[in-house]
């Protein structure tokens, strides 16, 4: 197929920062960053950290985030806090934010720091793929696929996926984005709707369901025509039905498009029993999608996404971490995963039971849908390539990245000095300007596929009694 082969000696990389899991959307919001801590506790309990490199994300700057997002939107997110949000009511309505307990995208304590961290994992992972350090990178804290250029949406504020794909495009001519979250990947599709450098493929619930986009006829525009693929599904999708449409469609995509890198949004809200979902997938059915793509030996950046029954999200992403490491995990959960607090008291098992809900996706409908999409894909021209143009700018180096013990909240003094400090009067920050009028929504201008260096990350070694930090240069030397 003309894709480069994964090298067996390259480490699988896992991005994680415990500080990121301490943030809270508040007010009973179903999005819980804490789920990534549960996932990592399970991963560590199964001993999987001994088989991969753990790396702490390098928080991204305002300027790096503005590679996609509008400057007035980013400045607003940096400035607004729960204490001063009444001063920003006009901007909050404009950018689709609200108060805690009243909106999908509330203003909560320390939120911009949270965005910087999860975005750092996704962009950092793309950089490691670009320089050949790894061919499989996971950042379960990422996958915020609804965020637009100048608007928050569906619990998503900063679109780390778009930013990571832009980074990959500096080295790769074609990037494939695959979304198996139950919700349509509208923010990513919109960003790349007019380019053939990125193909977006989304399998999602369609109809009276958020965000209401992703019809089979939405296929892209201009140079991007036929490079947006939407697979609209109905309630009750089970493993067999999902496999029936996923495998032939993705086989054709890989053959026709020949991507050089793949980004996956692995939202776990498509699992059976999710609080906001209506599919009926098992862990094996969900993971099969990722495992199927892995067989093509194309570098993969695997991200999180939705998922609102926390214990099942952790089970799913832990199981998939194991499968990406070619490990079969025992069904009995390790005791260490529930010693401190037992989130898994329902069964103390890794795998989940599916329900007896009705599958509203008839075989006739799925056959017609599959046939229609395959016909669309067969009209694609030969795999596109990038034009030779000016080299995109490389990421700036950050020599102050802390290397202290991870138990020090915030990653050490160097990081602490740069944090926004909360006092009795609210947040004190160097950037306090309100957002300006004129944020643009829509597609992003894609950078050419030319070499660019990425920013170094801080790496964590294999788990023993505690997680130990290594410099990224040591990681490369080991390999």
N, C-alpha and C positions, 0 to 999 in steps of 0.2 A: 504493500500500500504506500510505500514511500515515507512512512513515519519512522522516526528514530527509535531505536531499541533502548529500553531501560537497562541500566547497568546494575547487575546484581550486587555489586559492592557498595553502591551508593546507599547512604542511610535513609530510612524513612524518618521524616521530621514531624514533630508534634508541637504546636505552639500553645502555650498556656501561661497565664499570669493570674495567680490567685487573687490579686487585688481586684481584677476585673469582675470577679464573681461576687464582690461585696456590694455592688451598686444595686439599687432597687427602684423600679418604676413607681412603686407605691400604689396605695388606694385599691388594692386587690387586682391590679393589672395582671393579666395572665402571662405576660412575658417575664421570665425569671432568669436573669444571668446566672443565678446560683446553680442552675442545671449543669453548667459546664464543670463546676467543682464536683458535683455528684458523678459526672462522667469520668473525670480524671481520677477520682478516688477508686472507682471500679477498675479503670485501666491499670492503676498502680496495684490494686489488690490482686489482679490476675497476673501481675509480674510483667506486663507488656512494656513498661518503661525500660526494661533491661534490653529490649530489642529495637529501640529507636532513640533518636536524639530529641530531647525536650528543649525547647527554646522559648525564651521570654520575648514577647513582641516589643519592638522598639516603637513607642508611641509616635504617631505621625503629627507633623506640624500643620498649622493653618494653611501654609502655602502648598504643602503636599496634598492636603485634602481638596484644595481648590483646583487641582488638576482636572477635577470633574465638576465639583459643586460651585455654585455661584458665590461670589465673595460676600455679598450682603447677607445671604443665608448663613454662611459660615460665621460671619461676625455676630449675627444675631444669636446663634447657638452658643457662642463663646461668652456672650454678655448676659443672657437672660438666666435668672435663678428663681427658685420658688419665692424668695424674699422680695424680688423686684419685678416679678412678672406683670403686675398691674401697670407698670410703666410701659410695657411692650404689648398691650392688648391688640393694637392694630397689626403689628408684625406677627403675633401669634396666630391671628386669624388668617393672615396671608400665607404663612408658612405651615399651616395646618397643625399647630400645637395647641394644647389646652392645659387646664389645671389637672393635678393629680386626682384620680378617681372620676374624671369627667371626659377624658379623651384617650384614644388609642396611643397617642404620642404626647405624654404629659411632660411638663418641665419638672425635672427631679434633680436632687442634689448631685453635683459632680458629674453631670451627664456628658459634658464635652470630653472630660478625661476618659470616660468609658468609651466614647466613640474613637478617641485616639488610639486606645489600646487594641480594641478588636480590629480596627483598620490596619494597625501595624502588623498584626499577625498575617493578614491576607496579602498585603503588599510585600511583607518580608518573605512569605512563602513563594510568591511569584519571583522575587529576586533570586531565591535559592534555586528555583527551576531554571531561571535565565542563565545563571553562571555554572549550571551543571552539578551543583552540590548534591541535589536530591531530585528524584523523579516522582516521589510520592510525598506530599506535604498535607498535613491536616491542621485546620484551625476551626474547631467546633464553635468558637465564639463568634465567628463571622457568618456571612450568608444573609445580610440584610438587604434582600432583593427588591423591596418595595420603594426604597428611598429614591426620590427624583433629584434632578439637578438643583432645584430650589424649593423643595417641599418634602416634609416628612410624611410618612404614610405607613399604616399597618405595623406599628411598633418599630419602624425603621427610620433612622434620621440621616445617617451617612452610609452611602452605598459602597461598602468595602469591595464588593464583587466587581463593580465597574472599575474602581481604582486598581484592583489587582489585574484585571484584564488589560488595562492600559499599560501596566508595567510589563506584562507578558508580550504585548505587541511590539515592544522595543527590540525584542530578539526573535519573535516568531511571526511568520507571515499570516498564519491562520490560527485562530483560537476558537474552540468549541465550548459553548456554555450549555450545560444540561441541568434542568431544574426538576427535582422530584418532590419538592414541597407540595402540599395539597393546594396552595394558592398560586395563581399565575405569577410568573417572574416578570411583572410588568415594568419595574424600574430598569432592569438590565436590558430587556427587549427594547424599551424606548430609547435608551442611550445609544444602541447600536443598530437602530432600525433602518438606517440609510447607508450602511457599509457592508461590504462582502468580506471584510477582514475578520469579522466575528459572526459565527452562526449561533443563534439562540434556539434551544429546543426545550419546551416546557410541557410537562405532563401535569394536568391540574383539574380540579373540580371546576365546572363551568355552569353558569346559570345564575340563579339567585344566590350569589356567593361572592364574597370579597375577593379581588377588587372589581369583578364584573367584566374583565377584559380577557383576551386570549381565545378568540374564536378561530376556528380552523382556517377561515379566510384571511386572517391577519398574517401576511407573509412577507412583510417588509416593503420598502419603497426605494425607488431610484436604484442606485448601485446595490442596495440591500434587498432588492426584490427576490423572494424565494429563500432568503437566508434567515428568515424568522419562521420557525416551525412551531405550531401550537397543536396540542393533543387534548381537546376538551373532553372531560370524562364526567360521569354521573356518580351518584352515591353508591357506596358498597363495593368499590373496586377491591377484588381479592387478588391473591398472588398469581393465580393462573391467568386471570384476565389482564393483569398488568404486564405480565411476561409476554402475553400474546401480541400486544401492540408494541411494547418497548423493544424487544429484540429485533424484529424485522426493520423497524424504523431506524433504530440506531445503527444497525448493520449497514443500511443504505446510506445514512449520513456519513459514517466513517469512510465508506468506499468512495462516495462522490466528493466529499469536502476535504478529506485527508488532512485533518487538523494536526498541528504540531504541538499543541498543548490543550488540555481539557480542564475546565473549571466546573465543579459540581456543587450545586446547592442541595444539600442532603437534609432538608427540613423533615423532622420526624412527626409532623402533624398529619402525615398520610398513614400513620400507624392506626391499627384498630384501637378504639377506646380513647383517642385523643379528645381533650375537652372542647376543642374548636373544630375538629376534623369530622369527616363523614366517610372515610375510606375504611377498608378492613384488611390492611396489610399486616403480615407478621414481620418479625425482625428479619427472617430469612428472605421474604419477598422484597422488602425494602433494600436490604443489603445486596441482593442479586443484581440490582441495577448498577451499583458501583462496581461489583465484581465483574460484571459483563464488560464494562468499559475498560477495566484494568487489563483485560486479556489482549487489548490492542497494543499494549506496550507503548503508550503515549504518555508523557509526563502529565501528572494529575495533581491539581490543587483541590482538595476536598474540604468544603465548608459546611457550617451548620445551617441554620435557618429557623423555621418555625418549629413548634413542638411544645405542648402546653400541659401534658401530663408528665411531670418532671421525672418520676421514677422510670417511665417507659422511654423518655428521651435519653436518659443516661444509659439505660440498657441497650438501646439501639446504637448509639454512637460508640459505646464500648465494644459491642459485638462487631461493628464495622471496622473499628480500629484493629481488632484481632484479625479480621479477614484481610485487611490491607497488609498485615504482617504475615499472612498465610498461616495463621494460628486458629485452631479450633478450641473454643472455650467451653469448659465444663458448665453444665446448666446450673449447678449449685453455686450460688454467689459466695465469694470469699467472705469470711466472717469479718475481716477488717473493714469491709465496705459498709457495715451497719453497726459497728461497735459503738461509735460516738452518738449517732442518731439513726434510727432505723426507718429510712424512707421506703424500704423494700419489704415491709412486714406483710404485704399482701400474699407473697408466695416464697420469698427468698430464693427465687429462681431467675435466671437470666432471660430466658425466652418467655414470650407472652402468648396468651391464648387469643385467637381471633373470635369474633362473635358470630351469631347466626343471623346477622342483619341481611336484608335482601340486597342482592347485587342488581342495581337498576341498569347496568350496562349489558345489554343483550349481545349475544354473539353476532347477530346480524348487524347491529349498530357498530360494534368494534371492527367487523370485517369491512364495512363501508368506510369507516374512518381511516383505517389502515390503508386501504386501497387508494383513497383520495390523497393522503399524505405521501405515499410512495410515488404516485404519479407526479405530484408537485416536485419531489426530489429528483426524479428522472429528467426533469426539464432544466436542471442546473447545468451551467456551462462547466468546462474543466476547472479544477481547483484554482482559485485566484491567487495571485502573488502581489507583493507590495512593490510600489515604484521606488526607484532610487532617489531619495531626497535628503534634505539636511538631517544629520544625526540628531535625535532627540536629546535633551539635556539629561545628564546623569543625576541621581539623587545626591544631595549634599551629605558629606560625612559628618558624623556626630561623635566626636572623640570623648564626650562626657557620659556616654552610656554607662550606667552604674554596673558594677560587678560584685556588689555586696551580697550577703546571704538573702535568699528569697523570703526568709521569715521576717526580714525588716520590711514593714509595710511600705509600699511605694518603691521598693527596689534600692534604697540607700539614700545617702544625703544628697548626692548630685541630683537625683531625681526629685527629692523632697524640696530642694531649693527652687525648682521650677514649677511646683504644684500651685494651683490656686488655693489660697488659704481661706478657710471659713472662720469668721469671728462672729461676735454677737450682732454686728450690723449687717451681716450677709457675706457675700464673696468679695474678696479683694483681688483684683487682677490688673495686669498691665494693659489688657485689651478690654476696654469698657464701652466702646462705641456702639450705639444702637445700629440695627440693620438699616441700609439705605434702600430706596425704591429701585425697582428694575431688575430683580432676579429673573434669570431666564430658565425656562424649562425646555426639555427636549433632548435632542441627540447630542453626542459629543464628537468633536473633531478628533479623529483617530490619528495618533502619531505613527510614523513609518516604522517598519520592522528593521531597525538598525541596532547595533550593539549599544548597551548602556550598562554601567556598573550599578550595583545595588548597594544599599546601606548595610553595614555589618550588623548582625544581631547578637544578642547574648545567648549562649547555649548552656543547657543544663545536661549534665552527664547522666548515666544510668542510675536508677533509684537503688539506694542501699538503705541505710538507716534514715538518711535525709537526702533531699535533692541537692546536688552540688552543681555549681556554675562553672562552665568552661568558656573560654574565648572561642569565637567562631573559627579563628585560624587553627586552633588545636583540633577542631572538628575536621577541618579539611585535611590537616596533616595525618590524622588517623586513617583517612580513606585513601 
